[in-house]
Amino acid sequence: MYLKHEPTGDLVEVLDMGKLFDPFAAEISGRFHAGEELQEPAPFRKDDLVFPSGERLPRCWTDPHYRESPRYA
């Protein structure tokens, strides 16, 4: 799966899907998908990642308390 790194606008290949879906994990392992050479894996904060369309990640992937209170109270 590819997500967009919002600060740079570059695509990031997600290497650990389990951490992406885990609301208790603040970072995922991934690598930039840019240029012709395969990039080295690096940690990426989920707060900095969005879908390529610009849509934010689902709250249940990023907030361990997503069932307890509204996001924008």
VMD Tcl script that builds the backbone (N, CA, C; Angstrom):
set m [mol new atoms 219]
animate dup $m
set s [atomselect $m all]
$s set {name element resname resid chain x y z} {
  {N N MET 1 A 0.852 -1.167 0.000}
  {CA C MET 1 A 0.000 0.000 0.000}
  {C C MET 1 A 0.897 1.229 0.000}
  {N N TYR 2 A 0.462 2.242 -0.713}
  {CA C TYR 2 A 1.195 3.501 -0.760}
  {C C TYR 2 A 0.362 4.603 -0.123}
  {N N LEU 3 A 1.022 5.432 0.679}
  {CA C LEU 3 A 0.414 6.607 1.274}
  {C C LEU 3 A 1.266 7.810 0.908}
  {N N LYS 4 A 0.710 8.986 1.046}
  {CA C LYS 4 A 1.460 10.210 0.735}
  {C C LYS 4 A 2.008 10.807 2.021}
  {N N HIS 5 A 3.296 11.156 2.000}
  {CA C HIS 5 A 3.936 11.836 3.120}
  {C C HIS 5 A 3.588 13.315 2.962}
  {N N GLU 6 A 2.711 13.803 3.812}
  {CA C GLU 6 A 2.168 15.145 3.648}
  {C C GLU 6 A 3.229 16.251 3.636}
  {N N PRO 7 A 4.243 16.211 4.508}
  {CA C PRO 7 A 5.240 17.298 4.480}
  {C C PRO 7 A 6.010 17.407 3.153}
  {N N THR 8 A 6.267 16.282 2.496}
  {CA C THR 8 A 7.060 16.329 1.260}
  {C C THR 8 A 6.223 16.126 0.000}
  {N N GLY 9 A 5.060 15.490 0.145}
  {CA C GLY 9 A 4.234 15.176 -1.014}
  {C C GLY 9 A 4.660 13.915 -1.741}
  {N N ASP 10 A 5.683 13.218 -1.233}
  {CA C ASP 10 A 6.176 11.991 -1.858}
  {C C ASP 10 A 5.379 10.779 -1.382}
  {N N LEU 11 A 5.342 9.731 -2.211}
  {CA C LEU 11 A 4.681 8.491 -1.837}
  {C C LEU 11 A 5.575 7.661 -0.932}
  {N N VAL 12 A 4.940 6.980 0.014}
  {CA C VAL 12 A 5.632 6.106 0.952}
  {C C VAL 12 A 5.028 4.710 0.805}
  {N N GLU 13 A 5.880 3.729 0.592}
  {CA C GLU 13 A 5.435 2.342 0.559}
  {C C GLU 13 A 5.372 1.833 1.996}
  {N N VAL 14 A 4.204 1.403 2.441}
  {CA C VAL 14 A 4.036 0.886 3.802}
  {C C VAL 14 A 4.569 -0.541 3.845}
  {N N LEU 15 A 5.512 -0.789 4.766}
  {CA C LEU 15 A 6.128 -2.111 4.870}
  {C C LEU 15 A 5.512 -2.966 5.968}
  {N N ASP 16 A 4.832 -2.345 6.914}
  {CA C ASP 16 A 4.243 -3.084 8.029}
  {C C ASP 16 A 2.770 -2.698 8.157}
  {N N MET 17 A 1.910 -3.447 7.479}
  {CA C MET 17 A 0.485 -3.132 7.475}
  {C C MET 17 A -0.134 -3.278 8.866}
  {N N GLY 18 A 0.376 -4.205 9.662}
  {CA C GLY 18 A -0.148 -4.395 11.010}
  {C C GLY 18 A -0.041 -3.134 11.846}
  {N N LYS 19 A 1.098 -2.454 11.779}
  {CA C LYS 19 A 1.285 -1.213 12.539}
  {C C LYS 19 A 0.417 -0.094 11.978}
  {N N LEU 20 A 0.162 -0.111 10.680}
  {CA C LEU 20 A -0.694 0.910 10.076}
  {C C LEU 20 A -2.095 0.836 10.673}
  {N N PHE 21 A -2.612 -0.370 10.857}
  {CA C PHE 21 A -3.961 -0.548 11.376}
  {C C PHE 21 A -4.030 -0.499 12.900}
  {N N ASP 22 A -2.886 -0.538 13.585}
  {CA C ASP 22 A -2.834 -0.552 15.045}
  {C C ASP 22 A -2.955 0.875 15.586}
  {N N PRO 23 A -4.044 1.213 16.278}
  {CA C PRO 23 A -4.198 2.584 16.775}
  {C C PRO 23 A -3.206 2.945 17.882}
  {N N PHE 24 A -2.531 1.960 18.474}
  {CA C PHE 24 A -1.544 2.238 19.517}
  {C C PHE 24 A -0.154 2.506 18.948}
  {N N ALA 25 A 0.054 2.272 17.674}
  {CA C ALA 25 A 1.350 2.522 17.032}
  {C C ALA 25 A 1.334 3.911 16.400}
  {N N ALA 26 A 2.256 4.774 16.821}
  {CA C ALA 26 A 2.327 6.142 16.300}
  {C C ALA 26 A 3.148 6.208 15.014}
  {N N GLU 27 A 3.986 5.195 14.780}
  {CA C GLU 27 A 4.846 5.184 13.593}
  {C C GLU 27 A 4.698 3.866 12.846}
  {N N ILE 28 A 5.015 3.927 11.564}
  {CA C ILE 28 A 5.039 2.718 10.738}
  {C C ILE 28 A 6.398 2.653 10.052}
  {N N SER 29 A 6.735 1.489 9.575}
  {CA C SER 29 A 7.950 1.310 8.795}
  {C C SER 29 A 7.578 1.435 7.320}
  {N N GLY 30 A 8.343 2.218 6.600}
  {CA C GLY 30 A 8.063 2.409 5.183}
  {C C GLY 30 A 9.296 2.909 4.465}
  {N N ARG 31 A 9.126 3.156 3.180}
  {CA C ARG 31 A 10.236 3.747 2.417}
  {C C ARG 31 A 9.658 4.623 1.322}
  {N N PHE 32 A 10.382 5.714 1.070}
  {CA C PHE 32 A 9.957 6.614 0.011}
  {C C PHE 32 A 9.973 5.880 -1.319}
  {N N HIS 33 A 9.006 6.147 -2.132}
  {CA C HIS 33 A 8.917 5.573 -3.471}
  {C C HIS 33 A 9.234 6.705 -4.448}
  {N N ALA 34 A 10.520 6.958 -4.601}
  {CA C ALA 34 A 10.965 8.058 -5.456}
  {C C ALA 34 A 12.271 7.662 -6.129}
  {N N GLY 35 A 12.444 8.071 -7.341}
  {CA C GLY 35 A 13.666 7.746 -8.067}
  {C C GLY 35 A 13.654 6.315 -8.566}
  {N N GLU 36 A 14.769 5.909 -9.122}
  {CA C GLU 36 A 14.862 4.574 -9.700}
  {C C GLU 36 A 15.393 3.539 -8.722}
  {N N GLU 37 A 16.127 3.983 -7.700}
  {CA C GLU 37 A 16.705 3.048 -6.746}
  {C C GLU 37 A 15.765 2.823 -5.570}
  {N N LEU 38 A 15.781 1.596 -5.054}
  {CA C LEU 38 A 14.981 1.249 -3.893}
  {C C LEU 38 A 15.543 1.980 -2.674}
  {N N GLN 39 A 14.685 2.711 -1.976}
  {CA C GLN 39 A 15.117 3.487 -0.816}
  {C C GLN 39 A 15.199 2.600 0.422}
  {N N GLU 40 A 15.963 3.030 1.404}
  {CA C GLU 40 A 16.102 2.305 2.660}
  {C C GLU 40 A 14.844 2.495 3.511}
  {N N PRO 41 A 14.427 1.456 4.247}
  {CA C PRO 41 A 13.277 1.606 5.151}
  {C C PRO 41 A 13.555 2.669 6.218}
  {N N ALA 42 A 12.498 3.356 6.617}
  {CA C ALA 42 A 12.609 4.412 7.622}
  {C C ALA 42 A 11.294 4.477 8.401}
  {N N PRO 43 A 11.351 5.035 9.619}
  {CA C PRO 43 A 10.105 5.208 10.378}
  {C C PRO 43 A 9.363 6.457 9.889}
  {N N PHE 44 A 8.042 6.377 9.834}
  {CA C PHE 44 A 7.201 7.505 9.449}
  {C C PHE 44 A 6.093 7.653 10.477}
  {N N ARG 45 A 5.860 8.873 10.931}
  {CA C ARG 45 A 4.761 9.141 11.857}
  {C C ARG 45 A 3.439 9.055 11.097}
  {N N LYS 46 A 2.474 8.374 11.677}
  {CA C LYS 46 A 1.172 8.246 11.022}
  {C C LYS 46 A 0.495 9.611 10.855}
  {N N ASP 47 A 0.795 10.544 11.748}
  {CA C ASP 47 A 0.216 11.891 11.640}
  {C C ASP 47 A 0.660 12.598 10.361}
  {N N ASP 48 A 1.784 12.184 9.796}
  {CA C ASP 48 A 2.314 12.810 8.584}
  {C C ASP 48 A 1.852 12.118 7.304}
  {N N LEU 49 A 1.041 11.069 7.426}
  {CA C LEU 49 A 0.634 10.286 6.260}
  {C C LEU 49 A -0.847 10.482 5.942}
  {N N VAL 50 A -1.150 10.556 4.672}
  {CA C VAL 50 A -2.524 10.636 4.181}
  {C C VAL 50 A -2.632 9.716 2.973}
  {N N PHE 51 A -3.859 9.441 2.548}
  {CA C PHE 51 A -4.046 8.682 1.316}
  {C C PHE 51 A -3.592 9.545 0.137}
  {N N PRO 52 A -3.204 8.948 -0.975}
  {CA C PRO 52 A -2.764 9.738 -2.133}
  {C C PRO 52 A -3.789 10.789 -2.572}
  {N N SER 53 A -5.076 10.576 -2.285}
  {CA C SER 53 A -6.120 11.539 -2.630}
  {C C SER 53 A -6.108 12.749 -1.702}
  {N N GLY 54 A -5.355 12.664 -0.592}
  {CA C GLY 54 A -5.311 13.746 0.385}
  {C C GLY 54 A -6.196 13.492 1.590}
  {N N GLU 55 A -6.974 12.420 1.548}
  {CA C GLU 55 A -7.868 12.086 2.658}
  {C C GLU 55 A -7.051 11.573 3.844}
  {N N ARG 56 A -7.426 12.007 5.052}
  {CA C ARG 56 A -6.736 11.582 6.260}
  {C C ARG 56 A -6.967 10.099 6.524}
  {N N LEU 57 A -6.086 9.498 7.313}
  {CA C LEU 57 A -6.243 8.104 7.702}
  {C C LEU 57 A -7.452 7.968 8.623}
  {N N PRO 58 A -8.118 6.826 8.611}
  {CA C PRO 58 A -9.261 6.628 9.506}
  {C C PRO 58 A -8.846 6.780 10.970}
  {N N ARG 59 A -9.719 7.362 11.740}
  {CA C ARG 59 A -9.432 7.596 13.152}
  {C C ARG 59 A -9.139 6.306 13.904}
  {N N CYS 60 A -9.791 5.203 13.520}
  {CA C CYS 60 A -9.567 3.926 14.213}
  {C C CYS 60 A -8.166 3.378 13.954}
  {N N TRP 61 A -7.416 3.942 13.010}
  {CA C TRP 61 A -6.027 3.548 12.766}
  {C C TRP 61 A -5.053 4.395 13.572}
  {N N THR 62 A -5.487 5.558 14.071}
  {CA C THR 62 A -4.560 6.503 14.686}
  {C C THR 62 A -4.868 6.857 16.136}
  {N N ASP 63 A -6.094 6.624 16.587}
  {CA C ASP 63 A -6.502 7.042 17.931}
  {C C ASP 63 A -7.003 5.836 18.725}
  {N N PRO 64 A -6.256 5.409 19.762}
  {CA C PRO 64 A -6.686 4.241 20.532}
  {C C PRO 64 A -7.991 4.466 21.297}
  {N N HIS 65 A -8.415 5.709 21.436}
  {CA C HIS 65 A -9.642 6.045 22.168}
  {C C HIS 65 A -10.748 6.485 21.220}
  {N N TYR 66 A -10.720 6.005 19.993}
  {CA C TYR 66 A -11.668 6.465 18.986}
  {C C TYR 66 A -13.127 6.170 19.333}
  {N N ARG 67 A -13.377 5.226 20.205}
  {CA C ARG 67 A -14.765 4.907 20.576}
  {C C ARG 67 A -15.264 5.721 21.767}
  {N N GLU 68 A -14.358 6.359 22.479}
  {CA C GLU 68 A -14.715 7.013 23.734}
  {C C GLU 68 A -15.235 8.436 23.586}
  {N N SER 69 A -14.702 9.205 22.676}
  {CA C SER 69 A -15.109 10.592 22.569}
  {C C SER 69 A -15.035 11.070 21.121}
  {N N PRO 70 A -15.785 12.103 20.790}
  {CA C PRO 70 A -15.710 12.628 19.420}
  {C C PRO 70 A -14.346 13.256 19.170}
  {N N ARG 71 A -13.905 13.207 17.931}
  {CA C ARG 71 A -12.582 13.727 17.564}
  {C C ARG 71 A -12.516 15.241 17.750}
  {N N TYR 72 A -13.557 15.915 17.387}
  {CA C TYR 72 A -13.563 17.382 17.452}
  {C C TYR 72 A -14.602 17.830 18.460}
  {N N ALA 73 A -14.241 17.787 19.728}
  {CA C ALA 73 A -15.188 18.180 20.780}
  {C C ALA 73 A -14.974 19.620 21.168}
}
mol reanalyze $m
mol bondsrecalc $m
mol representation Tube
mol addrep $m
